[in-house]
Amino acid sequence: MLRQSLLYLSNQPRIFRLVRRNGFAKRFASRFVAGETLETALDAVKALNARKITASLDLLGESVSSEPEARAASREYITMLDRIHEQRLDANVSVKLTQMGLDVDEELCVELMQSILARAREYDTFVRLDMEGSAYTERTLQLFEDRLYPNYRENVGIVLQSYLYRTSADVERAIMLKCRVRLCKGAYKEPASVAYPDKKDVDDNYVRCMEKLIQDGNYPGIATHDPAIIEAAKRFVKEKEIPPARFEFQMLYGVRRDMQDQLVREGYNMRVYVPFGTQWYPYLMRRLAERPANLAFITGNVVREMMSGYRQ
């Protein structure tokens, strides 16, 4: 019932307009979303870079329904790459294929992604293809492998989700291709026919995939806020004598900033995913709807940071 309520609220324009005028709501959102404009997002990246943390910028919005919307989003991403380059920031970008028109026309999506990747190659930077729900997993990976990766091997990577049964095989395929992978647990609500229903199984699969990627992969991104998994990664690289330069930890903007700084102090690479844009309200509501336990998780992490005396 909570999930359905959150999804309902995320699609109510009147509530969105009301919430955007509410000072408290905007202050709450500002912890997890870097404002509504590219300028505010770039300022957030500068602050992260000052803490020796790299970033991945993401313009909020997905599942566009028309070619003009998709082309407008692609222009925004090219501008993002231009501004990152102009300001000499240590950041790349993350893109959802449905935002580039995958549901409108696959050829349009490929065309727009190639234009973004061409600009990324010009600047010698990187674009991550975000993973969406399981209905898009195969399409995303096939489009990546067949249409994008062959010509932009150094400039594009993928995301794999440990809650899917298929991910172990996808990790092996990615290692063979020598492509860069961001490993996360996955936040969408999926049926038991395609995803592990129990958290323990998701976590166990995450650790198995993580170890394979750290040992044999191409600079994987270990995307987690789970202290137990982070400790498991640190033990593994110590036992295998793998240097920290071989991988990076990744976290969400505004979550466990204390842990981010601690990992940097310990000599690990850290990247923070920085979402921004006017669609911050639907983004937050959908994220909570995908896994309502995130509400308690976020609240708990905020409290822990406050108790530890952390201030940004």
ABEGO torsion letter per residue (X at the ends): XAAAAAAAAAABAAAAAAAAABAAAAAAAAAABBEABAAAAAAAAAAAAAAGBBBBBBBBEBGBABAAAAAAAAAAAAAAAAAAAAAGBBBBBBBBAAAAGAAABAAAAAAAAAAAAAAAAAAGBBBBBBBBBAAAAAAAAAAAAAAAAAAAAAABBBBBBAABAAAAAAAAAAAAAGBBBBBBAEABBBBAAABBABAAAAAAAAAAAAAAAAAABBGBBBBBABAAAAAAAAAAAAAAGBBAAABBBBBBBGBGAAAAAAAAAAGBBBBBBBBBEAAAAAAAAAAAAABAAAAAAAAAAAAAAAAAGBBX
